[in-house]
């Protein structure tokens, strides 16, 4: 009888604790793997997307998404953006712009990026038609994509700020004016 107890050094409680710990570690590994995969996907999408100036001049409607790797909402929306991009690859351009990349500072300023994710919607002529800030479902992204592809107005989407060319020109003039202002501390 003593041989049986020596062959089984783990008690029933220890076995249960070991099993629970194994399940928790497996779940954590899966969660971290998915988070890494989504960040990697966003980064890969950004690297594979067209340059903004090319996308706006190639006669296709375009969606700019301003995002950041640390943005939880951006990560949550990433699978929807990936799927929408795959489904509309031949009809619509998606351009992914990381707000932490200094290369895009001028676009952040021009398009007034105040929150992320921000999507800007352009028609096939490169005219800004509207923007949306925050989480959008796959269905919403597809509806907007289809409207852009069909050259329909985005007025029907109550979550989009419609922007006219005049609004954009006024915004650019204001930014130029603000950058030329002399501050009281700039005098020697």
Secondary structure, 3 states (H helix, E strand, C coil): CHHHHHHCCCCHHHHHHHHHHHHHHHHHHHHHHHHHHHHHHHHHHHHHCCCHHHHCCCCCEEEEEEECCCCHHHHHHHHHHHHHHHHCCCCEEEEEEECCCHHHHHHHHHCCCCCCCEEEEECCCCCEEEEEECCCCHHHHHHHHHHHHCCCCCCCCCCCEECCHHHHHHHHHHHHHHHHCCCHHHCC
